[in-house]
């Protein structure tokens, strides 16, 4: 699965969870860019992604991700392995 395909699947979920955010959904996006992306929002995003892509994350894998690009890379790695 390509990163572009992953972003295409993530964007609608992201927009639904963080409905006040109207900017781009790209690799550089961080929690600092989205007011609603707090710890609860992060958990909701991760759980939604697990359901959509059929993957499971260890809490340590998703705790300190620097940006959305790192999360997409993690999804791609899990889907290819």
Backbone as ProteinMPNN parsed JSONL, in Angstrom:
{"seq_chain_A": "XXXXXXXXXXXXXXXXXXXXXXXXXXXXXXXXXXXXXXXXXXXXXXXXXXXXXXXXXXXXXXXXXXXXXXXXXXXXXXXXX", "coords_chain_A": {"N_chain_A": [[0.854, -1.183, 0.0], [0.624, 2.147, -0.891], [1.968, 5.272, 0.355], [0.46, 7.436, -0.514], [-2.042, 6.278, -0.966], [-2.667, 5.584, 1.639], [-2.848, 8.111, 2.869], [-5.097, 9.016, 1.473], [-7.074, 7.419, 2.572], [-6.915, 8.105, 5.238], [-7.487, 10.863, 5.405], [-10.401, 11.503, 5.26], [-11.242, 10.415, 7.734], [-9.668, 11.827, 9.502], [-10.627, 14.426, 9.05], [-13.221, 14.126, 9.991], [-12.851, 13.506, 12.722], [-11.418, 15.758, 13.598], [-12.962, 18.19, 13.137], [-12.845, 20.974, 13.101], [-10.526, 21.628, 11.852], [-9.161, 22.828, 8.895], [-7.021, 22.802, 7.24], [-4.25, 21.469, 5.24], [-3.854, 17.908, 5.009], [-1.142, 16.327, 5.612], [2.261, 15.017, 5.499], [3.797, 16.611, 7.232], [2.127, 17.493, 9.208], [1.272, 18.126, 12.581], [0.291, 17.588, 16.034], [0.357, 20.106, 17.136], [-0.578, 21.712, 15.16], [-3.275, 21.356, 15.014], [-6.042, 22.172, 16.778], [-7.858, 20.431, 18.111], [-6.457, 18.084, 18.312], [-5.545, 16.58, 20.726], [-4.532, 14.552, 23.565], [-6.687, 12.736, 23.836], [-7.877, 12.968, 21.311], [-5.768, 11.959, 19.807], [-5.713, 9.27, 20.607], [-8.245, 8.483, 19.668], [-7.852, 8.846, 16.915], [-5.82, 6.966, 16.401], [-7.116, 4.537, 17.105], [-9.19, 4.542, 15.219], [-7.685, 4.354, 12.87], [-6.478, 1.868, 13.252], [-8.738, 0.238, 12.994], [-9.613, 0.796, 10.343], [-7.421, 0.036, 8.721], [-6.831, -2.493, 9.608], [-4.764, -3.081, 11.392], [-2.603, -3.349, 14.286], [-1.322, -1.371, 16.871], [1.416, -1.062, 19.105], [1.324, 0.633, 22.196], [3.691, 2.134, 22.648], [4.636, 2.551, 20.088], [3.076, 4.549, 18.967], [3.087, 6.692, 20.653], [5.089, 8.725, 20.702], [5.228, 9.854, 18.131], [6.48, 12.058, 15.691], [5.056, 13.427, 13.712], [2.32, 13.383, 11.298], [3.244, 12.1, 9.039], [5.086, 10.213, 10.029], [3.348, 8.458, 11.27], [1.921, 7.525, 9.052], [4.019, 6.244, 7.699], [4.498, 4.199, 9.53], [2.076, 2.771, 9.384], [2.268, 1.914, 6.695], [4.512, 0.241, 6.887], [3.526, -1.766, 8.576], [1.468, -2.772, 7.003], [2.87, -3.842, 4.886], [4.288, -5.846, 6.0]], "CA_chain_A": [[0.0, 0.0, 0.0], [1.445, 3.351, -0.989], [1.66, 6.34, 1.308], [-0.621, 8.246, -1.081], [-3.293, 5.552, -0.7], [-2.916, 5.686, 3.081], [-3.361, 9.473, 3.11], [-6.454, 9.095, 0.924], [-7.983, 6.769, 3.523], [-6.847, 8.799, 6.53], [-8.017, 12.228, 5.373], [-11.802, 11.631, 5.703], [-11.317, 10.119, 9.168], [-9.04, 12.97, 10.155], [-11.559, 15.558, 8.954], [-14.372, 13.863, 10.861], [-12.42, 13.62, 14.121], [-10.944, 17.11, 13.873], [-13.818, 18.923, 12.206], [-12.515, 22.398, 13.051], [-9.296, 21.799, 11.076], [-9.436, 22.954, 7.467], [-5.764, 22.843, 6.5], [-3.848, 20.257, 4.527], [-3.535, 16.692, 5.756], [0.085, 15.896, 4.959], [3.292, 14.405, 6.342], [4.344, 17.549, 8.209], [1.085, 17.857, 10.168], [1.49, 17.69, 13.967], [-0.747, 17.951, 16.984], [0.422, 21.547, 17.37], [-1.274, 22.377, 14.067], [-4.705, 21.047, 15.08], [-6.486, 22.435, 18.149], [-8.552, 19.288, 18.705], [-5.571, 16.918, 18.35], [-4.974, 16.432, 22.06], [-4.279, 13.142, 23.853], [-7.891, 11.965, 23.516], [-7.971, 12.966, 19.857], [-4.728, 11.057, 19.307], [-6.192, 7.9, 20.834], [-9.352, 8.242, 18.734], [-7.271, 8.721, 15.579], [-5.103, 5.687, 16.334], [-8.105, 3.457, 17.101], [-9.852, 4.579, 13.907], [-6.732, 3.854, 11.882], [-6.372, 0.422, 13.463], [-9.937, -0.392, 12.433], [-9.649, 0.96, 8.89], [-6.337, -0.67, 8.046], [-6.679, -3.842, 10.137], [-3.456, -3.202, 12.032], [-2.577, -3.067, 15.725], [-0.13, -0.657, 17.3], [1.804, -1.073, 20.504], [1.245, 2.025, 22.664], [4.978, 2.823, 22.493], [4.833, 2.905, 18.687], [2.299, 5.725, 18.572], [3.128, 7.722, 21.692], [6.006, 9.835, 20.437], [5.365, 10.121, 16.705], [6.705, 13.489, 15.524], [4.112, 14.041, 12.782], [1.433, 12.445, 10.619], [4.061, 11.312, 8.121], [5.646, 9.072, 10.758], [2.243, 7.515, 11.46], [1.669, 6.911, 7.737], [5.122, 5.307, 7.472], [4.261, 3.055, 10.411], [0.987, 2.006, 8.767], [2.803, 1.276, 5.49], [5.387, -0.846, 7.316], [2.684, -2.851, 9.106], [0.705, -3.362, 5.904], [3.761, -4.577, 3.991], [4.899, -6.944, 6.725]], "C_chain_A": [[0.892, 1.235, 0.0], [1.052, 4.376, 0.076], [0.516, 7.216, 0.804], [-1.976, 7.6, -0.817], [-3.665, 5.632, 0.779], [-3.468, 7.072, 3.417], [-4.796, 9.612, 2.609], [-7.468, 8.465, 1.863], [-8.031, 7.502, 4.857], [-7.577, 10.14, 6.497], [-9.485, 12.327, 5.785], [-11.984, 11.371, 7.196], [-10.777, 11.296, 9.962], [-9.996, 14.158, 10.178], [-12.786, 15.359, 9.838], [-14.0, 14.036, 12.332], [-12.086, 15.057, 14.504], [-11.671, 18.079, 12.946], [-13.559, 20.417, 12.144], [-11.279, 22.676, 12.193], [-9.617, 21.796, 9.588], [-8.177, 22.967, 6.616], [-5.442, 21.54, 5.81], [-3.567, 19.1, 5.484], [-2.334, 16.086, 5.038], [1.101, 15.408, 5.981], [3.782, 15.323, 7.456], [3.365, 17.903, 9.327], [1.391, 17.278, 11.557], [0.3, 18.093, 14.828], [-0.764, 19.436, 17.291], [-0.345, 22.337, 16.32], [-2.795, 22.273, 14.165], [-5.17, 21.186, 16.523], [-7.089, 21.216, 18.832], [-7.664, 18.044, 18.849], [-4.822, 16.903, 19.676], [-4.778, 14.939, 22.316], [-5.487, 12.264, 23.542], [-8.078, 11.88, 22.002], [-6.958, 12.02, 19.234], [-5.17, 9.605, 19.448], [-7.324, 7.562, 19.858], [-8.838, 8.055, 17.307], [-6.597, 7.363, 15.423], [-6.091, 4.517, 16.277], [-8.834, 3.399, 15.754], [-8.947, 3.998, 12.83], [-6.547, 2.343, 12.025], [-7.558, -0.31, 12.828], [-9.94, -0.337, 10.91], [-8.625, 0.068, 8.189], [-6.119, -2.097, 8.555], [-5.3, -4.096, 10.722], [-3.618, -2.948, 13.528], [-1.254, -2.387, 16.034], [0.142, -0.944, 18.764], [1.739, 0.38, 20.961], [2.543, 2.801, 22.469], [5.221, 3.263, 21.056], [4.184, 4.239, 18.33], [2.346, 6.869, 19.584], [3.945, 8.938, 21.279], [6.233, 10.086, 18.947], [5.499, 11.626, 16.484], [5.683, 14.189, 14.627], [3.264, 12.962, 12.107], [2.202, 11.563, 9.644], [4.653, 10.082, 8.785], [4.569, 8.014, 11.004], [1.93, 6.798, 10.151], [2.771, 5.906, 7.411], [4.951, 4.047, 8.31], [3.14, 2.166, 9.868], [1.508, 1.244, 7.554], [3.692, 0.084, 5.856], [4.574, -2.038, 7.823], [1.914, -3.539, 7.984], [1.592, -4.173, 4.97], [4.37, -5.807, 4.674], [3.949, -7.899, 7.178]], "O_chain_A": [[1.812, 1.343, 0.811], [-0.052, 4.341, 0.619], [-0.304, 7.685, 1.593], [-2.943, 8.285, -0.485], [-4.842, 5.737, 1.125], [-4.44, 7.193, 4.162], [-5.618, 10.26, 3.257], [-8.605, 8.929, 1.943], [-9.064, 7.519, 5.526], [-8.225, 10.509, 7.476], [-9.804, 13.183, 6.61], [-12.79, 12.033, 7.849], [-11.358, 11.705, 10.967], [-10.152, 14.816, 11.206], [-13.328, 16.326, 10.374], [-14.749, 14.642, 13.098], [-12.426, 15.515, 15.595], [-11.06, 18.705, 12.081], [-14.019, 21.073, 11.21], [-11.011, 23.827, 11.846], [-10.263, 20.878, 9.083], [-8.256, 23.125, 5.398], [-6.255, 20.615, 5.793], [-3.107, 19.294, 6.609], [-2.473, 15.427, 4.008], [0.83, 15.39, 7.181], [4.147, 14.841, 8.528], [3.752, 18.554, 10.298], [1.724, 16.1, 11.692], [-0.576, 18.842, 14.397], [-1.805, 19.973, 17.67], [-0.718, 23.488, 16.548], [-3.519, 23.004, 13.489], [-4.753, 20.421, 17.392], [-6.85, 20.994, 20.02], [-8.085, 17.055, 19.449], [-3.624, 17.178, 19.735], [-4.851, 14.141, 21.382], [-5.324, 11.155, 23.034], [-8.405, 10.815, 21.479], [-7.255, 11.353, 18.243], [-5.019, 8.809, 18.521], [-7.349, 6.471, 19.29], [-9.335, 7.2, 16.575], [-6.789, 6.687, 14.412], [-5.912, 3.6, 15.475], [-9.063, 2.315, 15.219], [-9.399, 3.236, 11.977], [-6.468, 1.628, 11.027], [-7.388, -1.356, 12.201], [-10.244, -1.336, 10.259], [-8.933, -0.574, 7.185], [-5.308, -2.834, 7.994], [-4.737, -5.18, 10.573], [-4.629, -2.408, 13.976], [-0.204, -2.777, 15.525], [-0.784, -1.057, 19.567], [2.07, 1.277, 20.186], [2.511, 3.991, 22.159], [5.932, 4.239, 20.822], [4.692, 4.973, 17.483], [1.708, 7.902, 19.382], [3.516, 10.071, 21.494], [7.326, 10.491, 18.551], [4.712, 12.397, 17.033], [5.462, 15.393, 14.756], [3.475, 11.769, 12.326], [1.846, 10.402, 9.445], [4.716, 9.017, 8.17], [4.847, 6.816, 10.952], [1.7, 5.588, 10.148], [2.484, 4.824, 6.897], [5.232, 2.945, 7.839], [3.253, 0.94, 9.893], [1.222, 0.057, 7.399], [3.629, -0.961, 5.209], [4.902, -3.187, 7.528], [1.73, -4.756, 8.012], [1.11, -5.102, 4.323], [4.901, -6.697, 4.009], [4.32, -8.888, 7.81]]}, "name": "protein", "num_of_chains": 1, "seq": "XXXXXXXXXXXXXXXXXXXXXXXXXXXXXXXXXXXXXXXXXXXXXXXXXXXXXXXXXXXXXXXXXXXXXXXXXXXXXXXXX"}
